[in-house]
Amino acid sequence: MATEITPVASQPLAFVEPAKDAPAKGMSGHVTMSRALTESAHGLTINEARLIMLALRTVNPRASHKRNAKDGGNVRVRVTAAEFAEVADLKPDEFGYTNRAAYEGLKNACNNIYERSATWREGNKKIKMRWVWKATYHDYEAWAELEFAPDMTPHLFELGERFVRYRIEMARGLRSIYSTNLLRLLMTQKDTGYKTITLEDYRSIMEVPETYRYADIKRYAIVAPVKELNEKADLIIEWKETKRGRAVYSLQFTFKQTEPDPQQTLDL
């Protein structure tokens, strides 16, 4: 299936904290990573993608790995259930507390993230890299702690010119992993508003099942995410396909942001 529905807790969870209202202008913070990582296959479910985006908005991508690590060791970040509920756009329950689905979604994502890897190619080399080398979920406090894998740090810290940056608010409420993948892909060309990509590369980055024919790719991984992004992500997207003979060879996306990001560069 192209979407993942965040599960609802089957029983009450301890230490339920009041939900915080989102700011009038939406979630604050940015997701920033190297271009190579942005254009890779992330190997994540929608809940795991939410966890990684929330983790990345807490770090300073301009600073070194050591400066981001408070104790001089590995970079550890904390993500709470309230933050997870905000990016998933889960409304508070009838008592005004954080939606229980946020606790289960965050817990499941944290329990599985250790097994997830990003994958990309550099020439003839296929690189596969773990996102984290430690993930801890604190049951009765409802927060997850991640430690980024050492090999991942060059793609997250001390980023120079080849980085991709977008507002986490743009991903708020997205229900399909194809939508978050397409958002990330388009943001690699947010300065031009034009992205062209071969169908083969698109299939890889979007992580479309090998069994999908083009009709399936079009339905689940193009039309549906374009529709969702147009509705939720402050984007206006149009797309078309280019054929070689009778087969689709590449895709062209044109897009513009309805609310341009005022912070396009990294702070020193």
C-alpha positions as CSV (number, residue, x, y, z in Angstrom):
1,M,0.0,0.0,0.0
2,A,1.1,3.5,-0.6
3,T,0.1,4.9,2.8
4,E,0.6,3.9,6.4
5,I,-2.1,4.8,8.9
6,T,-0.7,5.7,12.3
7,P,-1.9,3.0,14.8
8,V,-4.2,3.8,17.7
9,A,-3.1,2.6,21.1
10,S,-5.1,-0.3,22.4
11,Q,-4.8,0.7,26.0
12,P,-4.2,3.9,28.1
13,L,-0.5,5.0,28.2
14,A,1.2,6.4,31.3
15,F,2.5,9.9,31.6
16,V,0.1,11.5,29.0
17,E,1.1,15.1,28.7
18,P,-1.1,18.0,27.6
19,A,-0.8,18.8,23.9
20,K,0.7,22.1,23.0
21,D,-1.1,24.2,20.4
22,A,0.9,24.7,17.2
23,P,2.0,28.3,16.5
24,A,-0.2,30.3,14.3
25,K,2.2,30.0,11.4
26,G,2.7,26.3,11.8
27,M,5.7,24.2,13.0
28,S,9.0,25.9,13.3
29,G,12.3,24.5,12.2
30,H,13.9,23.1,9.1
31,V,15.0,19.7,7.8
32,T,18.6,19.9,6.4
33,M,20.8,17.2,4.9
34,S,23.4,16.7,2.2
35,R,22.3,16.5,-1.4
36,A,23.5,12.9,-1.7
37,L,21.4,11.8,1.3
38,T,18.4,13.8,0.0
39,E,18.5,12.0,-3.3
40,S,19.0,8.6,-1.7
41,A,16.4,5.9,-1.0
42,H,15.7,6.4,2.7
43,G,14.2,3.0,3.5
44,L,11.6,4.5,5.9
45,T,8.0,4.2,6.7
46,I,5.9,7.3,7.1
47,N,6.2,7.3,10.9
48,E,10.0,6.7,10.7
49,A,10.3,9.5,8.3
50,R,8.5,11.8,10.8
51,L,10.8,10.7,13.5
52,I,13.9,11.5,11.4
53,M,12.6,14.9,10.3
54,L,11.9,15.9,13.9
55,A,15.3,14.7,14.9
56,L,17.0,16.7,12.1
57,R,15.3,19.9,13.0
58,T,16.9,19.8,16.4
59,V,20.5,19.9,15.2
60,N,22.7,22.7,13.8
61,P,23.7,21.5,10.3
62,R,26.4,24.3,10.0
63,A,28.1,23.3,13.3
64,S,30.5,20.3,13.6
65,H,29.5,16.9,15.0
66,K,31.4,17.7,18.2
67,R,29.6,21.0,18.7
68,N,26.2,19.3,18.3
69,A,27.2,16.6,20.8
70,K,26.8,18.2,24.2
71,D,29.1,15.8,26.0
72,G,31.7,15.5,23.2
73,G,30.5,12.1,22.2
74,N,27.9,11.1,19.7
75,V,25.0,13.4,18.7
76,R,21.9,12.5,20.7
77,V,18.5,14.1,20.0
78,R,15.2,13.8,21.7
79,V,11.8,13.7,20.1
80,T,8.6,13.8,22.2
81,A,5.2,12.4,21.5
82,A,3.8,15.9,21.5
83,E,6.1,16.9,18.6
84,F,5.3,13.7,16.8
85,A,1.6,14.5,17.1
86,E,2.2,17.9,15.7
87,V,4.1,16.8,12.5
88,A,1.5,14.0,12.0
89,D,-1.3,16.6,12.5
90,L,-3.0,14.4,15.1
91,K,-5.6,16.4,17.0
92,P,-5.7,16.3,20.9
93,D,-8.1,13.8,22.4
94,E,-11.4,14.8,24.0
95,F,-9.7,15.8,27.2
96,G,-7.2,18.0,25.4
97,Y,-4.2,15.7,25.8
98,T,-1.8,14.4,23.2
99,N,-3.5,11.9,20.9
100,R,-2.7,8.4,21.9
101,A,-1.9,7.4,18.3
102,A,1.2,9.7,18.6
103,Y,2.6,7.6,21.4
104,E,2.2,4.4,19.5
105,G,3.5,5.9,16.3
106,L,6.6,7.3,17.9
107,K,7.3,4.1,19.9
108,N,7.0,1.9,16.8
109,A,9.2,4.2,14.7
110,C,11.8,4.3,17.5
111,N,11.8,0.5,17.9
112,N,12.3,0.0,14.1
113,I,14.6,2.9,13.2
114,Y,17.8,1.0,14.1
115,E,17.2,-1.5,11.3
116,R,16.7,1.3,8.6
117,S,19.4,2.4,6.2
118,A,19.7,5.0,3.4
119,T,20.9,3.6,0.1
120,W,22.5,5.4,-2.9
121,R,25.0,4.9,-5.7
122,E,28.3,6.6,-6.3
123,G,29.5,5.3,-9.7
124,N,29.7,1.6,-9.5
125,K,29.5,1.6,-5.7
126,K,26.2,0.9,-3.9
127,I,26.3,2.6,-0.5
128,K,24.1,1.5,2.4
129,M,24.2,3.4,5.6
130,R,22.4,3.1,8.9
131,W,20.5,6.2,10.1
132,V,21.3,5.6,13.8
133,W,23.4,3.3,15.9
134,K,21.3,3.6,19.0
135,A,17.6,4.2,19.6
136,T,15.9,4.4,23.0
137,Y,12.2,4.8,23.7
138,H,11.3,6.0,27.2
139,D,7.9,4.3,27.8
140,Y,6.6,6.3,30.8
141,E,8.0,9.6,29.7
142,A,6.9,9.3,26.1
143,W,10.0,10.4,24.2
144,A,12.5,8.8,21.9
145,E,16.3,9.4,21.9
146,L,18.3,8.8,18.8
147,E,22.1,8.7,18.3
148,F,23.1,9.2,14.7
149,A,25.5,6.7,13.2
150,P,29.0,8.0,12.8
151,D,29.1,7.4,9.0
152,M,25.9,9.5,8.7
153,T,27.4,12.6,10.4
154,P,29.1,14.1,7.2
155,H,25.6,14.2,5.6
156,L,24.1,16.1,8.6
157,F,26.8,18.3,10.0
158,E,29.3,20.9,8.8
159,L,27.4,21.1,5.5
160,G,28.9,23.4,2.9
161,E,27.2,24.3,-0.4
162,R,25.7,20.9,-1.4
163,F,22.8,20.7,1.0
164,V,19.0,20.6,0.8
165,R,16.9,22.5,3.3
166,Y,13.1,22.8,3.7
167,R,10.6,23.8,6.3
168,I,9.3,20.9,8.4
169,E,5.9,22.5,8.3
170,M,5.6,21.5,4.6
171,A,5.6,17.8,5.7
172,R,3.0,18.3,8.4
173,G,0.0,16.0,8.1
174,L,1.3,14.0,5.1
175,R,-0.1,10.5,5.2
176,S,1.9,8.8,2.5
177,I,5.6,8.0,2.4
178,Y,5.5,8.7,-1.3
179,S,4.4,12.3,-0.4
180,T,7.4,12.8,1.9
181,N,9.7,11.3,-0.6
182,L,8.4,13.5,-3.4
183,L,8.6,16.6,-1.2
184,R,12.3,15.8,-0.4
185,L,13.0,15.2,-4.1
186,L,11.4,18.5,-5.3
187,M,13.2,20.5,-2.6
188,T,16.5,19.6,-4.4
189,Q,15.4,22.1,-7.1
190,K,13.4,24.6,-5.0
191,D,15.4,27.5,-6.4
192,T,14.4,26.7,-10.0
193,G,11.0,25.1,-9.5
194,Y,11.8,22.4,-12.1
195,K,12.9,18.8,-11.6
196,T,13.4,16.2,-14.3
197,I,14.3,12.6,-13.5
198,T,14.4,9.3,-15.3
199,L,11.6,6.9,-14.4
200,E,14.3,4.4,-13.3
201,D,15.8,6.9,-10.8
202,Y,12.3,8.0,-9.7
203,R,11.4,4.4,-8.9
204,S,14.6,4.0,-6.9
205,I,14.3,7.2,-4.8
206,M,10.5,6.8,-4.2
207,E,11.2,3.1,-3.3
208,V,8.4,1.8,-5.5
209,P,8.0,-2.0,-5.3
210,E,9.6,-3.9,-8.1
211,T,6.3,-5.5,-8.9
212,Y,4.7,-2.2,-9.8
213,R,4.0,-1.5,-13.5
214,Y,4.0,2.1,-14.7
215,A,0.2,2.3,-14.2
216,D,0.8,1.5,-10.5
217,I,3.7,3.9,-10.2
218,K,1.5,6.7,-11.7
219,R,-1.4,6.0,-9.5
220,Y,0.3,5.5,-6.1
221,A,3.7,7.3,-6.5
222,I,2.9,10.2,-8.8
223,V,-0.7,11.3,-8.9
224,A,-1.6,10.6,-5.3
225,P,1.5,12.3,-3.7
226,V,1.2,15.3,-6.1
227,K,-2.4,15.7,-5.0
228,E,-1.6,15.5,-1.3
229,L,1.3,17.9,-1.6
230,N,-0.8,20.4,-3.5
231,E,-3.4,20.2,-0.7
232,K,-1.1,20.3,2.3
233,A,2.5,21.5,1.6
234,D,2.2,25.1,0.3
235,L,3.1,23.8,-3.2
236,I,1.5,24.0,-6.6
237,I,2.9,21.1,-8.6
238,E,2.3,20.1,-12.2
239,W,4.0,17.1,-13.9
240,K,4.3,15.4,-17.3
241,E,5.9,12.3,-18.7
242,T,8.3,12.0,-21.6
243,K,8.4,8.8,-23.7
244,R,11.0,7.0,-25.8
245,G,9.0,5.1,-28.3
246,R,6.0,3.8,-26.4
247,A,7.5,3.6,-23.0
248,V,7.7,6.3,-20.4
249,Y,11.4,7.3,-20.0
250,S,11.4,10.4,-17.7
251,L,9.2,12.7,-15.6
252,Q,9.2,16.5,-15.4
253,F,7.9,18.3,-12.4
254,T,7.3,22.1,-12.3
255,F,6.3,23.6,-9.0
256,K,6.3,26.8,-6.9
257,Q,5.9,27.5,-3.2
258,T,2.9,29.5,-2.2
259,E,4.8,30.6,0.9
260,P,8.5,31.0,0.0
261,D,10.9,30.1,2.8
262,P,12.5,33.2,4.1
263,Q,15.5,31.2,5.5
264,Q,17.1,29.7,2.4
265,T,20.6,29.6,3.7
266,L,22.3,28.1,6.8
267,D,23.0,30.3,9.8
268,L,26.7,30.6,10.7
